[in-house]
Amino acid sequence: MLIGIDSFEKVINLVGGIDIAMTDTLRKELNRVYLRNNPIKAVPEGEKVHLNGEQAFHFSKARRFYATGDVIRVQHQRMVISALIEKCKGASLSQIDGVLDTILKNVRTNIPKKDIVNYATTAVTDSWASYKITTDKTFPCEKARIGYSAKSWIWVVDFPYDAQTLQKELYGVTNIDLPSNRVTALDVIKED
């Protein structure tokens, strides 16, 4: 499923915005860098900050002032998704309908739209939003990646190890057997 970014701000605005825990440093950087010190668009102060669609969009992209940029950006995106799910728990049926309508206009998938609507209906009626969401894992995992800068910054990843770790996380076991004497791209980078 591919969801176009055009729906991002609209969906957040349809549910009345979201609340995010945000550091003061990040808030100041968002206002300075992304929102260009525009007082109308400025992210307000506070520990739990209410964001509209545009502010949430820029929050979820923010990474440039962190050493672990991509990892932080993924964490921000997870925070936004979790906050949106939380907000949808109390949304009216017309708000949910508006969210679905907005998303479906910006989705490319081989799943028929009527099936997506049925899944959404089941999610509401069966309280899927009450399930515990775990967001503390990032893949590639820390032991399977190195940020490397040559002419540009890239991730170097030990994909077999990462796949093994992911299988263990999801299923508790793995069928990927890695020899103890193997040499990976990470080993080569570490030697440089």
N, C-alpha and C positions, 0 to 999 in steps of 0.2 A: 504494500500500500504506500503510495506517495501522496503526501498532503502538502499542497502549495502553501507558501508562507503568507499569502494574501489573507488567509482566514485567521491568522494568529491574533492580530490586534482586535479584529471584529468579535471573535469569540470571547476574549477577555472582557471587552466592553459590554457584550450582551448579558453577561452575568453580573455586571456592576463593578468589575474590577476584582483584584485579588489582594490578599494581605501577605507580605513577605517580611521575614526577619532580615534586617540589613544593617551592616556596619556603617558608621558615620563616614568612614573613609571611602567606601564604595559609593555611598549616596552622593558625596561631593564630586567624585570622579564621573559618575553618571551625569550629573548636572553640567559639569564643565565640558566633558568630552563628547558625550552622545547627544545631550539636549542643548548644548551650546549656550548655557547660562540663560536660557529663555525662561523668565519667571512664570509664564503660563504653563509650561511643560515640566517645570522643576519637580523633582522627587522630594516629598516633604521629609522633615526630620522625624525621628522616632525609631524605637526598636522594632515594632511591628508596623510596617509602612504599607499604606494602601496605594496600589498602582493601577493605573488605567492600562489599556492595551498597548499604547506606544511606550509607556514607561516599562511595562513588563517585557516587551520585545527587546528593548535596549538592555535591560537587566539580564535577560537570558543570553545575550550575545557578549556581555562584558567578560573580558579575559586579559586585556592588554597590560594591566597593572599588577599581574600575578606571575610568579615564577613558573607555576604549573598551570599556565593559561588554559589549555584545552580541558584539563581535568576540572578546573574551577567552572568553566563554561558549562560543562555537562552537569555539574552540581547545581548551577543556577537554573538550568533547564528543568532539572528534576524538581526543584523547589517550585517553579512556576506550574508544572503539570500537577504536582501534589496539591498546590493551593487551588488550582482550577477544579480538580476533583472534589476537594473539600467544599468549594463554593457551590458546585453543582448538586451537592447533597441537599441543600436547602432551596434549590431553584424550582420555580414553577414549571408546569408542563409546557407552557408557552415559551418560557426561556429555553428549556431543553430542546423544544422543537426548533427555535431560532438557531441554537448552537448547531444542531444536526443539519439544518438547511444550509447554514454558512459553510460548515465543514464539507458537506457532500458536494457543494459547488466547486470545491477546490481539491477533490480527491481523484486520483487515478488508481484503479484497482480492478482485479478480475472478480472481486466479490460483488454480486448484484446489490444494488442500493437497497432493495427491499429487505435483503438479509441483514444489512448494516442497521437499518431501522429496527428490525426484529431484535437484533442483539442489544441495541440501545434500550428498547422497551423492556427486554428481559433484565437488563442491568438495573433499571429503575425499579421494576416490580420485585425482583429478587434481592435487592439491596447489595449489589456488587460493590458499591462505593464504600460499604462498611468493612470490606475485607482489608486486612493489614497490608500496607504497601511497604516493601523493603527497598530502600534506595541507597544503601551504604556501599554498594559494590560498583566498581567501575572496571570496564574491560576495554582495552587490554589492562590486566591487573598490574599493580605496581612492580611485581617481580618479573613481569614479562615485557616491560617496556623501558626504553631509555629515550629521553629527549636528546636529539643530536643536531648540532648545527654545523653544517658545511657551508654551502652558499646560501641555503635557507634552512629554517628549522623544521625538523621532521621527527616522527616517532620511528624508532627501530624496535620491532616487535618479534618476540619468540612466539610465533603463532601456535606451534604444537603444545608448548607448555600452557599457553593461555587457554587453548581448547580443552586441555586436560583439567585445568582449574575450573573452567565454566561447567564442564560435565559434573565435576564433584560438587559444585555449588548447587546445581539444579537437581541432580539425581542422587547425590551421596556417594556415587561410584563413577569410575571411568573405564573405558575400554582402550584408552590411549596409553601405550607402554613406551616410556622414554628411556633410552639407554643412559646409564649414569655417566658414561664417557663421551657423550655427544658434545660437539662444538656448535654454538649458535652465533647468530649475527651479534648478539649482545656481548658474547665473549670477545669477539673481534674488536668491537667498538671500545670496550673497556681497556683493551691492550694498547690502543692508540694514545 
